[in-house]
Amino acid sequence: KVLGPVPITEREATEEEHAAAVKLQGMVRSKQARDKVREKCRGQFEQVFDPENNQYFYFNKATGASIWEKPAIMGTESMDPKDEWAATQLQKMYRKKLARKHLADMSKQWFEKQY
């Protein structure tokens, strides 16, 4: 008789499980720190469109300096938090749709239609 996995709360975690948990915690903390720094960056820099050059430049509100390239800490993220919010909402909607489809497919295995 095969039993399912025993929850970790009822037994000691293996070294491999502990290492995986530590790795995940580090990844989450890194993302949280990166998000905080990016939010500060959004507050310090203003994205401004230059019609003469037909491109954006970034104005540092604290120093008054302007740069043509987006601050590196922003990576591929937008300087406008509204853009990030919209993308997140679309991702949530898509993931919900996938989850509903997955549950429907799973329920077909468990239940049988009877007419």
VEXBA-228108 format. One record per atom (N, C-alpha, C): residue number from 0; residue in three letters; atom name; y, z, x. Coordinates in steps of 0.02 Angstrom, whole numbers, plus 50000, padded with zeros to 5 digits. Example, Ala and Ser with C-alpha at 12.3 -4.5 7.8 and 13.67 -1.06 7.14 Angstrom:
<rs>
@num = 0	residuo = ALA	atomo = N	v = 49716	w = 50390	u = 50660 .
@num = 0	residuo = ALA	atomo = CA	v = 49775	w = 50390	u = 50615 .
@num = 0	residuo = ALA	atomo = C	v = 49835	w = 50390	u = 50660 .
@num = 1	residuo = SER	atomo = N	v = 49888	w = 50354	u = 50642 .
@num = 1	residuo = SER	atomo = CA	v = 49947	w = 50357	u = 50684 .
@num = 1	residuo = SER	atomo = C	v = 50002	w = 50394	u = 50645 .
</rs>
This chain:
<rs>
@num = 0	residuo = LYS	atomo = N	v = 49941	w = 50000	u = 50043 .
@num = 0	residuo = LYS	atomo = CA	v = 50000	w = 50000	u = 50000 .
@num = 0	residuo = LYS	atomo = C	v = 50062	w = 50000	u = 50045 .
@num = 1	residuo = VAL	atomo = N	v = 50106	w = 49952	u = 50033 .
@num = 1	residuo = VAL	atomo = CA	v = 50167	w = 49946	u = 50074 .
@num = 1	residuo = VAL	atomo = C	v = 50224	w = 49977	u = 50036 .
@num = 2	residuo = LEU	atomo = N	v = 50258	w = 50023	u = 50069 .
@num = 2	residuo = LEU	atomo = CA	v = 50317	w = 50054	u = 50039 .
@num = 2	residuo = LEU	atomo = C	v = 50379	w = 50022	u = 50068 .
@num = 3	residuo = GLY	atomo = N	v = 50433	w = 50023	u = 50029 .
@num = 3	residuo = GLY	atomo = CA	v = 50496	w = 49995	u = 50053 .
@num = 3	residuo = GLY	atomo = C	v = 50524	w = 50037	u = 50110 .
@num = 4	residuo = PRO	atomo = N	v = 50577	w = 50015	u = 50141 .
@num = 4	residuo = PRO	atomo = CA	v = 50606	w = 50053	u = 50196 .
@num = 4	residuo = PRO	atomo = C	v = 50631	w = 50121	u = 50172 .
@num = 5	residuo = VAL	atomo = N	v = 50623	w = 50170	u = 50214 .
@num = 5	residuo = VAL	atomo = CA	v = 50645	w = 50238	u = 50198 .
@num = 5	residuo = VAL	atomo = C	v = 50720	w = 50242	u = 50215 .
@num = 6	residuo = PRO	atomo = N	v = 50761	w = 50265	u = 50166 .
@num = 6	residuo = PRO	atomo = CA	v = 50832	w = 50271	u = 50180 .
@num = 6	residuo = PRO	atomo = C	v = 50845	w = 50313	u = 50242 .
@num = 7	residuo = ILE	atomo = N	v = 50895	w = 50294	u = 50281 .
@num = 7	residuo = ILE	atomo = CA	v = 50910	w = 50329	u = 50343 .
@num = 7	residuo = ILE	atomo = C	v = 50929	w = 50401	u = 50330 .
@num = 8	residuo = THR	atomo = N	v = 50957	w = 50416	u = 50271 .
@num = 8	residuo = THR	atomo = CA	v = 50976	w = 50485	u = 50256 .
@num = 8	residuo = THR	atomo = C	v = 50916	w = 50531	u = 50253 .
@num = 9	residuo = GLU	atomo = N	v = 50857	w = 50503	u = 50244 .
@num = 9	residuo = GLU	atomo = CA	v = 50796	w = 50544	u = 50239 .
@num = 9	residuo = GLU	atomo = C	v = 50756	w = 50546	u = 50304 .
@num = 10	residuo = ARG	atomo = N	v = 50782	w = 50514	u = 50355 .
@num = 10	residuo = ARG	atomo = CA	v = 50747	w = 50514	u = 50420 .
@num = 10	residuo = ARG	atomo = C	v = 50799	w = 50504	u = 50475 .
@num = 11	residuo = GLU	atomo = N	v = 50776	w = 50513	u = 50536 .
@num = 11	residuo = GLU	atomo = CA	v = 50820	w = 50501	u = 50594 .
@num = 11	residuo = GLU	atomo = C	v = 50828	w = 50426	u = 50604 .
@num = 12	residuo = ALA	atomo = N	v = 50889	w = 50405	u = 50620 .
@num = 12	residuo = ALA	atomo = CA	v = 50902	w = 50335	u = 50635 .
@num = 12	residuo = ALA	atomo = C	v = 50870	w = 50318	u = 50702 .
@num = 13	residuo = THR	atomo = N	v = 50843	w = 50258	u = 50708 .
@num = 13	residuo = THR	atomo = CA	v = 50816	w = 50236	u = 50772 .
@num = 13	residuo = THR	atomo = C	v = 50874	w = 50221	u = 50819 .
@num = 14	residuo = GLU	atomo = N	v = 50859	w = 50214	u = 50882 .
@num = 14	residuo = GLU	atomo = CA	v = 50912	w = 50197	u = 50931 .
@num = 14	residuo = GLU	atomo = C	v = 50944	w = 50130	u = 50913 .
@num = 15	residuo = GLU	atomo = N	v = 50903	w = 50083	u = 50891 .
@num = 15	residuo = GLU	atomo = CA	v = 50928	w = 50017	u = 50873 .
@num = 15	residuo = GLU	atomo = C	v = 50976	w = 50021	u = 50812 .
@num = 16	residuo = GLU	atomo = N	v = 50957	w = 50061	u = 50762 .
@num = 16	residuo = GLU	atomo = CA	v = 51000	w = 50070	u = 50703 .
@num = 16	residuo = GLU	atomo = C	v = 51065	w = 50104	u = 50722 .
@num = 17	residuo = HIS	atomo = N	v = 51059	w = 50155	u = 50765 .
@num = 17	residuo = HIS	atomo = CA	v = 51119	w = 50191	u = 50787 .
@num = 17	residuo = HIS	atomo = C	v = 51166	w = 50144	u = 50825 .
@num = 18	residuo = ALA	atomo = N	v = 51138	w = 50104	u = 50870 .
@num = 18	residuo = ALA	atomo = CA	v = 51179	w = 50057	u = 50909 .
@num = 18	residuo = ALA	atomo = C	v = 51212	w = 50006	u = 50862 .
@num = 19	residuo = ALA	atomo = N	v = 51176	w = 49983	u = 50812 .
@num = 19	residuo = ALA	atomo = CA	v = 51204	w = 49935	u = 50764 .
@num = 19	residuo = ALA	atomo = C	v = 51261	w = 49967	u = 50724 .
@num = 20	residuo = ALA	atomo = N	v = 51253	w = 50030	u = 50704 .
@num = 20	residuo = ALA	atomo = CA	v = 51305	w = 50065	u = 50666 .
@num = 20	residuo = ALA	atomo = C	v = 51368	w = 50074	u = 50709 .
@num = 21	residuo = VAL	atomo = N	v = 51358	w = 50093	u = 50772 .
@num = 21	residuo = VAL	atomo = CA	v = 51415	w = 50102	u = 50818 .
@num = 21	residuo = VAL	atomo = C	v = 51451	w = 50036	u = 50828 .
@num = 22	residuo = LYS	atomo = N	v = 51413	w = 49981	u = 50836 .
@num = 22	residuo = LYS	atomo = CA	v = 51442	w = 49915	u = 50845 .
@num = 22	residuo = LYS	atomo = C	v = 51484	w = 49895	u = 50784 .
@num = 23	residuo = LEU	atomo = N	v = 51456	w = 49905	u = 50724 .
@num = 23	residuo = LEU	atomo = CA	v = 51492	w = 49889	u = 50662 .
@num = 23	residuo = LEU	atomo = C	v = 51556	w = 49931	u = 50655 .
@num = 24	residuo = GLN	atomo = N	v = 51550	w = 49996	u = 50671 .
@num = 24	residuo = GLN	atomo = CA	v = 51609	w = 50039	u = 50667 .
@num = 24	residuo = GLN	atomo = C	v = 51664	w = 50014	u = 50714 .
@num = 25	residuo = GLY	atomo = N	v = 51645	w = 49994	u = 50774 .
@num = 25	residuo = GLY	atomo = CA	v = 51693	w = 49969	u = 50822 .
@num = 25	residuo = GLY	atomo = C	v = 51726	w = 49904	u = 50797 .
@num = 26	residuo = MET	atomo = N	v = 51686	w = 49861	u = 50767 .
@num = 26	residuo = MET	atomo = CA	v = 51713	w = 49798	u = 50741 .
@num = 26	residuo = MET	atomo = C	v = 51764	w = 49811	u = 50684 .
@num = 27	residuo = VAL	atomo = N	v = 51747	w = 49858	u = 50640 .
@num = 27	residuo = VAL	atomo = CA	v = 51791	w = 49874	u = 50584 .
@num = 27	residuo = VAL	atomo = C	v = 51856	w = 49905	u = 50611 .
@num = 28	residuo = ARG	atomo = N	v = 51850	w = 49951	u = 50658 .
@num = 28	residuo = ARG	atomo = CA	v = 51910	w = 49983	u = 50686 .
@num = 28	residuo = ARG	atomo = C	v = 51954	w = 49932	u = 50723 .
@num = 29	residuo = SER	atomo = N	v = 51923	w = 49885	u = 50758 .
@num = 29	residuo = SER	atomo = CA	v = 51962	w = 49833	u = 50792 .
@num = 29	residuo = SER	atomo = C	v = 52000	w = 49790	u = 50742 .
@num = 30	residuo = LYS	atomo = N	v = 51967	w = 49772	u = 50687 .
@num = 30	residuo = LYS	atomo = CA	v = 52000	w = 49731	u = 50636 .
@num = 30	residuo = LYS	atomo = C	v = 52058	w = 49770	u = 50604 .
@num = 31	residuo = GLN	atomo = N	v = 52047	w = 49834	u = 50590 .
@num = 31	residuo = GLN	atomo = CA	v = 52100	w = 49874	u = 50560 .
@num = 31	residuo = GLN	atomo = C	v = 52160	w = 49880	u = 50607 .
@num = 32	residuo = ALA	atomo = N	v = 52147	w = 49889	u = 50671 .
@num = 32	residuo = ALA	atomo = CA	v = 52202	w = 49894	u = 50720 .
@num = 32	residuo = ALA	atomo = C	v = 52238	w = 49827	u = 50725 .
@num = 33	residuo = ARG	atomo = N	v = 52201	w = 49772	u = 50727 .
@num = 33	residuo = ARG	atomo = CA	v = 52231	w = 49705	u = 50730 .
@num = 33	residuo = ARG	atomo = C	v = 52275	w = 49693	u = 50668 .
@num = 34	residuo = ASP	atomo = N	v = 52250	w = 49713	u = 50610 .
@num = 34	residuo = ASP	atomo = CA	v = 52289	w = 49704	u = 50549 .
@num = 34	residuo = ASP	atomo = C	v = 52354	w = 49744	u = 50551 .
@num = 35	residuo = LYS	atomo = N	v = 52352	w = 49805	u = 50577 .
@num = 35	residuo = LYS	atomo = CA	v = 52413	w = 49846	u = 50583 .
@num = 35	residuo = LYS	atomo = C	v = 52464	w = 49813	u = 50629 .
@num = 36	residuo = VAL	atomo = N	v = 52441	w = 49788	u = 50686 .
@num = 36	residuo = VAL	atomo = CA	v = 52486	w = 49756	u = 50734 .
@num = 36	residuo = VAL	atomo = C	v = 52515	w = 49692	u = 50704 .
@num = 37	residuo = ARG	atomo = N	v = 52474	w = 49654	u = 50669 .
@num = 37	residuo = ARG	atomo = CA	v = 52498	w = 49593	u = 50637 .
@num = 37	residuo = ARG	atomo = C	v = 52550	w = 49609	u = 50583 .
@num = 38	residuo = GLU	atomo = N	v = 52540	w = 49663	u = 50547 .
@num = 38	residuo = GLU	atomo = CA	v = 52589	w = 49682	u = 50496 .
@num = 38	residuo = GLU	atomo = C	v = 52655	w = 49701	u = 50528 .
@num = 39	residuo = LYS	atomo = N	v = 52653	w = 49737	u = 50584 .
@num = 39	residuo = LYS	atomo = CA	v = 52714	w = 49753	u = 50621 .
@num = 39	residuo = LYS	atomo = C	v = 52748	w = 49689	u = 50645 .
@num = 40	residuo = CYS	atomo = N	v = 52708	w = 49643	u = 50669 .
@num = 40	residuo = CYS	atomo = CA	v = 52735	w = 49579	u = 50694 .
@num = 40	residuo = CYS	atomo = C	v = 52770	w = 49541	u = 50637 .
@num = 41	residuo = ARG	atomo = N	v = 52740	w = 49542	u = 50578 .
@num = 41	residuo = ARG	atomo = CA	v = 52772	w = 49509	u = 50520 .
@num = 41	residuo = ARG	atomo = C	v = 52839	w = 49539	u = 50505 .
@num = 42	residuo = GLY	atomo = N	v = 52845	w = 49606	u = 50515 .
@num = 42	residuo = GLY	atomo = CA	v = 52908	w = 49640	u = 50503 .
@num = 42	residuo = GLY	atomo = C	v = 52960	w = 49626	u = 50555 .
@num = 43	residuo = GLN	atomo = N	v = 52938	w = 49612	u = 50616 .
@num = 43	residuo = GLN	atomo = CA	v = 52985	w = 49601	u = 50671 .
@num = 43	residuo = GLN	atomo = C	v = 53007	w = 49528	u = 50678 .
@num = 44	residuo = PHE	atomo = N	v = 52963	w = 49481	u = 50660 .
@num = 44	residuo = PHE	atomo = CA	v = 52979	w = 49411	u = 50667 .
@num = 44	residuo = PHE	atomo = C	v = 52992	w = 49379	u = 50599 .
@num = 45	residuo = GLU	atomo = N	v = 53037	w = 49333	u = 50597 .
@num = 45	residuo = GLU	atomo = CA	v = 53050	w = 49294	u = 50537 .
@num = 45	residuo = GLU	atomo = C	v = 53035	w = 49221	u = 50552 .
@num = 46	residuo = GLN	atomo = N	v = 52997	w = 49190	u = 50509 .
@num = 46	residuo = GLN	atomo = CA	v = 52980	w = 49119	u = 50517 .
@num = 46	residuo = GLN	atomo = C	v = 53037	w = 49079	u = 50485 .
@num = 47	residuo = VAL	atomo = N	v = 53068	w = 49035	u = 50524 .
@num = 47	residuo = VAL	atomo = CA	v = 53126	w = 48996	u = 50501 .
@num = 47	residuo = VAL	atomo = C	v = 53112	w = 48922	u = 50513 .
@num = 48	residuo = PHE	atomo = N	v = 53128	w = 48880	u = 50463 .
@num = 48	residuo = PHE	atomo = CA	v = 53117	w = 48808	u = 50471 .
@num = 48	residuo = PHE	atomo = C	v = 53180	w = 48777	u = 50500 .
@num = 49	residuo = ASP	atomo = N	v = 53171	w = 48736	u = 50552 .
@num = 49	residuo = ASP	atomo = CA	v = 53226	w = 48699	u = 50584 .
@num = 49	residuo = ASP	atomo = C	v = 53221	w = 48626	u = 50561 .
@num = 50	residuo = PRO	atomo = N	v = 53265	w = 48605	u = 50515 .
@num = 50	residuo = PRO	atomo = CA	v = 53260	w = 48536	u = 50489 .
@num = 50	residuo = PRO	atomo = C	v = 53275	w = 48483	u = 50542 .
@num = 51	residuo = GLU	atomo = N	v = 53314	w = 48502	u = 50592 .
@num = 51	residuo = GLU	atomo = CA	v = 53331	w = 48454	u = 50645 .
@num = 51	residuo = GLU	atomo = C	v = 53270	w = 48434	u = 50685 .
@num = 52	residuo = ASN	atomo = N	v = 53228	w = 48483	u = 50701 .
@num = 52	residuo = ASN	atomo = CA	v = 53166	w = 48470	u = 50739 .
@num = 52	residuo = ASN	atomo = C	v = 53105	w = 48464	u = 50694 .
@num = 53	residuo = ASN	atomo = N	v = 53115	w = 48475	u = 50629 .
@num = 53	residuo = ASN	atomo = CA	v = 53061	w = 48470	u = 50580 .
@num = 53	residuo = ASN	atomo = C	v = 53001	w = 48515	u = 50596 .
@num = 54	residuo = GLN	atomo = N	v = 53016	w = 48577	u = 50617 .
@num = 54	residuo = GLN	atomo = CA	v = 52963	w = 48626	u = 50630 .
@num = 54	residuo = GLN	atomo = C	v = 52991	w = 48696	u = 50625 .
@num = 55	residuo = TYR	atomo = N	v = 52945	w = 48743	u = 50623 .
@num = 55	residuo = TYR	atomo = CA	v = 52964	w = 48814	u = 50618 .
@num = 55	residuo = TYR	atomo = C	v = 52977	w = 48843	u = 50687 .
@num = 56	residuo = PHE	atomo = N	v = 53023	w = 48892	u = 50688 .
@num = 56	residuo = PHE	atomo = CA	v = 53031	w = 48934	u = 50747 .
@num = 56	residuo = PHE	atomo = C	v = 53028	w = 49006	u = 50723 .
@num = 57	residuo = TYR	atomo = N	v = 53020	w = 49052	u = 50769 .
@num = 57	residuo = TYR	atomo = CA	v = 53010	w = 49122	u = 50751 .
@num = 57	residuo = TYR	atomo = C	v = 53066	w = 49164	u = 50782 .
@num = 58	residuo = PHE	atomo = N	v = 53103	w = 49198	u = 50738 .
@num = 58	residuo = PHE	atomo = CA	v = 53161	w = 49237	u = 50758 .
@num = 58	residuo = PHE	atomo = C	v = 53142	w = 49310	u = 50761 .
@num = 59	residuo = ASN	atomo = N	v = 53153	w = 49341	u = 50820 .
@num = 59	residuo = ASN	atomo = CA	v = 53138	w = 49412	u = 50830 .
@num = 59	residuo = ASN	atomo = C	v = 53199	w = 49451	u = 50807 .
@num = 60	residuo = LYS	atomo = N	v = 53191	w = 49488	u = 50752 .
@num = 60	residuo = LYS	atomo = CA	v = 53246	w = 49525	u = 50722 .
@num = 60	residuo = LYS	atomo = C	v = 53272	w = 49581	u = 50767 .
@num = 61	residuo = ALA	atomo = N	v = 53229	w = 49609	u = 50808 .
@num = 61	residuo = ALA	atomo = CA	v = 53248	w = 49665	u = 50851 .
@num = 61	residuo = ALA	atomo = C	v = 53289	w = 49642	u = 50911 .
@num = 62	residuo = THR	atomo = N	v = 53268	w = 49587	u = 50942 .
@num = 62	residuo = THR	atomo = CA	v = 53301	w = 49564	u = 51003 .
@num = 62	residuo = THR	atomo = C	v = 53350	w = 49507	u = 50993 .
@num = 63	residuo = GLY	atomo = N	v = 53343	w = 49472	u = 50937 .
@num = 63	residuo = GLY	atomo = CA	v = 53386	w = 49414	u = 50924 .
@num = 63	residuo = GLY	atomo = C	v = 53361	w = 49351	u = 50958 .
@num = 64	residuo = ALA	atomo = N	v = 53304	w = 49355	u = 50991 .
@num = 64	residuo = ALA	atomo = CA	v = 53276	w = 49297	u = 51027 .
@num = 64	residuo = ALA	atomo = C	v = 53237	w = 49253	u = 50978 .
@num = 65	residuo = SER	atomo = N	v = 53235	w = 49189	u = 50994 .
@num = 65	residuo = SER	atomo = CA	v = 53196	w = 49142	u = 50954 .
@num = 65	residuo = SER	atomo = C	v = 53144	w = 49108	u = 50998 .
@num = 66	residuo = ILE	atomo = N	v = 53085	w = 49096	u = 50969 .
@num = 66	residuo = ILE	atomo = CA	v = 53032	w = 49060	u = 51005 .
@num = 66	residuo = ILE	atomo = C	v = 53004	w = 49006	u = 50959 .
@num = 67	residuo = TRP	atomo = N	v = 52979	w = 48953	u = 50988 .
@num = 67	residuo = TRP	atomo = CA	v = 52952	w = 48898	u = 50949 .
@num = 67	residuo = TRP	atomo = C	v = 52879	w = 48909	u = 50929 .
@num = 68	residuo = GLU	atomo = N	v = 52843	w = 48947	u = 50968 .
@num = 68	residuo = GLU	atomo = CA	v = 52772	w = 48958	u = 50953 .
@num = 68	residuo = GLU	atomo = C	v = 52763	w = 49024	u = 50917 .
@num = 69	residuo = LYS	atomo = N	v = 52719	w = 49024	u = 50868 .
@num = 69	residuo = LYS	atomo = CA	v = 52704	w = 49085	u = 50831 .
@num = 69	residuo = LYS	atomo = C	v = 52677	w = 49137	u = 50879 .
@num = 70	residuo = PRO	atomo = N	v = 52695	w = 49202	u = 50869 .
@num = 70	residuo = PRO	atomo = CA	v = 52668	w = 49254	u = 50913 .
@num = 70	residuo = PRO	atomo = C	v = 52592	w = 49252	u = 50915 .
@num = 71	residuo = ALA	atomo = N	v = 52564	w = 49256	u = 50975 .
@num = 71	residuo = ALA	atomo = CA	v = 52492	w = 49247	u = 50986 .
@num = 71	residuo = ALA	atomo = C	v = 52451	w = 49297	u = 50945 .
@num = 72	residuo = ILE	atomo = N	v = 52476	w = 49358	u = 50935 .
@num = 72	residuo = ILE	atomo = CA	v = 52438	w = 49409	u = 50899 .
@num = 72	residuo = ILE	atomo = C	v = 52422	w = 49387	u = 50827 .
@num = 73	residuo = MET	atomo = N	v = 52461	w = 49340	u = 50800 .
@num = 73	residuo = MET	atomo = CA	v = 52450	w = 49318	u = 50732 .
@num = 73	residuo = MET	atomo = C	v = 52391	w = 49271	u = 50725 .
@num = 74	residuo = GLY	atomo = N	v = 52368	w = 49243	u = 50781 .
@num = 74	residuo = GLY	atomo = CA	v = 52310	w = 49198	u = 50778 .
@num = 74	residuo = GLY	atomo = C	v = 52323	w = 49142	u = 50730 .
@num = 75	residuo = THR	atomo = N	v = 52276	w = 49130	u = 50684 .
@num = 75	residuo = THR	atomo = CA	v = 52284	w = 49077	u = 50635 .
@num = 75	residuo = THR	atomo = C	v = 52315	w = 49102	u = 50570 .
@num = 76	residuo = GLU	atomo = N	v = 52329	w = 49167	u = 50566 .
@num = 76	residuo = GLU	atomo = CA	v = 52357	w = 49196	u = 50505 .
@num = 76	residuo = GLU	atomo = C	v = 52429	w = 49174	u = 50495 .
@num = 77	residuo = SER	atomo = N	v = 52448	w = 49173	u = 50432 .
@num = 77	residuo = SER	atomo = CA	v = 52516	w = 49154	u = 50414 .
@num = 77	residuo = SER	atomo = C	v = 52564	w = 49212	u = 50427 .
@num = 78	residuo = MET	atomo = N	v = 52626	w = 49195	u = 50439 .
@num = 78	residuo = MET	atomo = CA	v = 52677	w = 49247	u = 50447 .
@num = 78	residuo = MET	atomo = C	v = 52698	w = 49274	u = 50379 .
@num = 79	residuo = ASP	atomo = N	v = 52683	w = 49237	u = 50326 .
@num = 79	residuo = ASP	atomo = CA	v = 52701	w = 49257	u = 50258 .
@num = 79	residuo = ASP	atomo = C	v = 52641	w = 49292	u = 50225 .
@num = 80	residuo = PRO	atomo = N	v = 52647	w = 49357	u = 50211 .
@num = 80	residuo = PRO	atomo = CA	v = 52590	w = 49393	u = 50182 .
@num = 80	residuo = PRO	atomo = C	v = 52569	w = 49366	u = 50114 .
@num = 81	residuo = LYS	atomo = N	v = 52614	w = 49332	u = 50078 .
@num = 81	residuo = LYS	atomo = CA	v = 52595	w = 49303	u = 50013 .
@num = 81	residuo = LYS	atomo = C	v = 52542	w = 49249	u = 50023 .
@num = 82	residuo = ASP	atomo = N	v = 52545	w = 49211	u = 50078 .
@num = 82	residuo = ASP	atomo = CA	v = 52495	w = 49161	u = 50092 .
@num = 82	residuo = ASP	atomo = C	v = 52426	w = 49193	u = 50102 .
@num = 83	residuo = GLU	atomo = N	v = 52425	w = 49249	u = 50138 .
@num = 83	residuo = GLU	atomo = CA	v = 52362	w = 49285	u = 50150 .
@num = 83	residuo = GLU	atomo = C	v = 52334	w = 49312	u = 50084 .
@num = 84	residuo = TRP	atomo = N	v = 52377	w = 49337	u = 50041 .
@num = 84	residuo = TRP	atomo = CA	v = 52355	w = 49364	u = 49977 .
@num = 84	residuo = TRP	atomo = C	v = 52322	w = 49309	u = 49935 .
@num = 85	residuo = ALA	atomo = N	v = 52354	w = 49251	u = 49933 .
@num = 85	residuo = ALA	atomo = CA	v = 52326	w = 49195	u = 49893 .
@num = 85	residuo = ALA	atomo = C	v = 52258	w = 49174	u = 49920 .
@num = 86	residuo = ALA	atomo = N	v = 52252	w = 49169	u = 49986 .
@num = 86	residuo = ALA	atomo = CA	v = 52188	w = 49150	u = 50015 .
@num = 86	residuo = ALA	atomo = C	v = 52134	w = 49201	u = 50000 .
@num = 87	residuo = THR	atomo = N	v = 52152	w = 49265	u = 50004 .
@num = 87	residuo = THR	atomo = CA	v = 52104	w = 49318	u = 49989 .
@num = 87	residuo = THR	atomo = C	v = 52081	w = 49315	u = 49916 .
@num = 88	residuo = GLN	atomo = N	v = 52128	w = 49302	u = 49870 .
@num = 88	residuo = GLN	atomo = CA	v = 52109	w = 49298	u = 49800 .
@num = 88	residuo = GLN	atomo = C	v = 52061	w = 49240	u = 49787 .
@num = 89	residuo = LEU	atomo = N	v = 52074	w = 49183	u = 49819 .
@num = 89	residuo = LEU	atomo = CA	v = 52029	w = 49125	u = 49811 .
@num = 89	residuo = LEU	atomo = C	v = 51960	w = 49141	u = 49839 .
@num = 90	residuo = GLN	atomo = N	v = 51958	w = 49175	u = 49897 .
@num = 90	residuo = GLN	atomo = CA	v = 51893	w = 49193	u = 49926 .
@num = 90	residuo = GLN	atomo = C	v = 51855	w = 49240	u = 49879 .
@num = 91	residuo = LYS	atomo = N	v = 51890	w = 49288	u = 49850 .
@num = 91	residuo = LYS	atomo = CA	v = 51858	w = 49336	u = 49803 .
@num = 91	residuo = LYS	atomo = C	v = 51828	w = 49299	u = 49744 .
@num = 92	residuo = MET	atomo = N	v = 51867	w = 49252	u = 49716 .
@num = 92	residuo = MET	atomo = CA	v = 51844	w = 49215	u = 49658 .
@num = 92	residuo = MET	atomo = C	v = 51781	w = 49175	u = 49675 .
@num = 93	residuo = TYR	atomo = N	v = 51782	w = 49143	u = 49733 .
@num = 93	residuo = TYR	atomo = CA	v = 51725	w = 49102	u = 49754 .
@num = 93	residuo = TYR	atomo = C	v = 51663	w = 49146	u = 49765 .
@num = 94	residuo = ARG	atomo = N	v = 51673	w = 49204	u = 49798 .
@num = 94	residuo = ARG	atomo = CA	v = 51616	w = 49248	u = 49811 .
@num = 94	residuo = ARG	atomo = C	v = 51587	w = 49276	u = 49747 .
@num = 95	residuo = LYS	atomo = N	v = 51630	w = 49291	u = 49697 .
@num = 95	residuo = LYS	atomo = CA	v = 51605	w = 49315	u = 49633 .
@num = 95	residuo = LYS	atomo = C	v = 51562	w = 49261	u = 49600 .
@num = 96	residuo = LYS	atomo = N	v = 51586	w = 49200	u = 49603 .
@num = 96	residuo = LYS	atomo = CA	v = 51548	w = 49144	u = 49574 .
@num = 96	residuo = LYS	atomo = C	v = 51479	w = 49138	u = 49607 .
@num = 97	residuo = LEU	atomo = N	v = 51478	w = 49142	u = 49674 .
@num = 97	residuo = LEU	atomo = CA	v = 51414	w = 49138	u = 49710 .
@num = 97	residuo = LEU	atomo = C	v = 51368	w = 49197	u = 49691 .
@num = 98	residuo = ALA	atomo = N	v = 51397	w = 49256	u = 49684 .
@num = 98	residuo = ALA	atomo = CA	v = 51357	w = 49315	u = 49667 .
@num = 98	residuo = ALA	atomo = C	v = 51328	w = 49308	u = 49597 .
@num = 99	residuo = ARG	atomo = N	v = 51368	w = 49284	u = 49549 .
@num = 99	residuo = ARG	atomo = CA	v = 51342	w = 49274	u = 49482 .
@num = 99	residuo = ARG	atomo = C	v = 51284	w = 49223	u = 49481 .
@num = 100	residuo = LYS	atomo = N	v = 51292	w = 49169	u = 49519 .
@num = 100	residuo = LYS	atomo = CA	v = 51239	w = 49118	u = 49523 .
@num = 100	residuo = LYS	atomo = C	v = 51176	w = 49148	u = 49554 .
@num = 101	residuo = HIS	atomo = N	v = 51186	w = 49187	u = 49607 .
@num = 101	residuo = HIS	atomo = CA	v = 51129	w = 49218	u = 49641 .
@num = 101	residuo = HIS	atomo = C	v = 51092	w = 49266	u = 49593 .
@num = 102	residuo = LEU	atomo = N	v = 51130	w = 49306	u = 49556 .
@num = 102	residuo = LEU	atomo = CA	v = 51099	w = 49352	u = 49507 .
@num = 102	residuo = LEU	atomo = C	v = 51063	w = 49313	u = 49452 .
@num = 103	residuo = ALA	atomo = N	v = 51093	w = 49259	u = 49429 .
@num = 103	residuo = ALA	atomo = CA	v = 51060	w = 49219	u = 49377 .
@num = 103	residuo = ALA	atomo = C	v = 50994	w = 49190	u = 49404 .
@num = 104	residuo = ASP	atomo = N	v = 50995	w = 49166	u = 49466 .
@num = 104	residuo = ASP	atomo = CA	v = 50934	w = 49139	u = 49496 .
@num = 104	residuo = ASP	atomo = C	v = 50881	w = 49194	u = 49503 .
@num = 105	residuo = MET	atomo = N	v = 50902	w = 49254	u = 49524 .
@num = 105	residuo = MET	atomo = CA	v = 50855	w = 49310	u = 49532 .
@num = 105	residuo = MET	atomo = C	v = 50826	w = 49330	u = 49464 .
@num = 106	residuo = SER	atomo = N	v = 50869	w = 49332	u = 49413 .
@num = 106	residuo = SER	atomo = CA	v = 50845	w = 49354	u = 49347 .
@num = 106	residuo = SER	atomo = C	v = 50794	w = 49305	u = 49318 .
@num = 107	residuo = LYS	atomo = N	v = 50798	w = 49242	u = 49337 .
@num = 107	residuo = LYS	atomo = CA	v = 50749	w = 49193	u = 49314 .
@num = 107	residuo = LYS	atomo = C	v = 50679	w = 49211	u = 49340 .
@num = 108	residuo = GLN	atomo = N	v = 50677	w = 49243	u = 49399 .
@num = 108	residuo = GLN	atomo = CA	v = 50613	w = 49264	u = 49427 .
@num = 108	residuo = GLN	atomo = C	v = 50585	w = 49325	u = 49391 .
@num = 109	residuo = TRP	atomo = N	v = 50629	w = 49367	u = 49365 .
@num = 109	residuo = TRP	atomo = CA	v = 50608	w = 49430	u = 49334 .
@num = 109	residuo = TRP	atomo = C	v = 50592	w = 49422	u = 49260 .
@num = 110	residuo = PHE	atomo = N	v = 50630	w = 49379	u = 49227 .
@num = 110	residuo = PHE	atomo = CA	v = 50624	w = 49374	u = 49154 .
@num = 110	residuo = PHE	atomo = C	v = 50600	w = 49305	u = 49135 .
@num = 111	residuo = GLU	atomo = N	v = 50569	w = 49303	u = 49078 .
@num = 111	residuo = GLU	atomo = CA	v = 50544	w = 49241	u = 49052 .
@num = 111	residuo = GLU	atomo = C	v = 50574	w = 49230	u = 48982 .
@num = 112	residuo = LYS	atomo = N	v = 50601	w = 49171	u = 48970 .
@num = 112	residuo = LYS	atomo = CA	v = 50629	w = 49155	u = 48905 .
@num = 112	residuo = LYS	atomo = C	v = 50574	w = 49149	u = 48854 .
@num = 113	residuo = GLN	atomo = N	v = 50584	w = 49179	u = 48797 .
@num = 113	residuo = GLN	atomo = CA	v = 50537	w = 49172	u = 48743 .
@num = 113	residuo = GLN	atomo = C	v = 50575	w = 49150	u = 48681 .
@num = 114	residuo = TYR	atomo = N	v = 50551	w = 49098	u = 48651 .
@num = 114	residuo = TYR	atomo = CA	v = 50586	w = 49069	u = 48594 .
@num = 114	residuo = TYR	atomo = C	v = 50554	w = 49088	u = 48530 .
</rs>
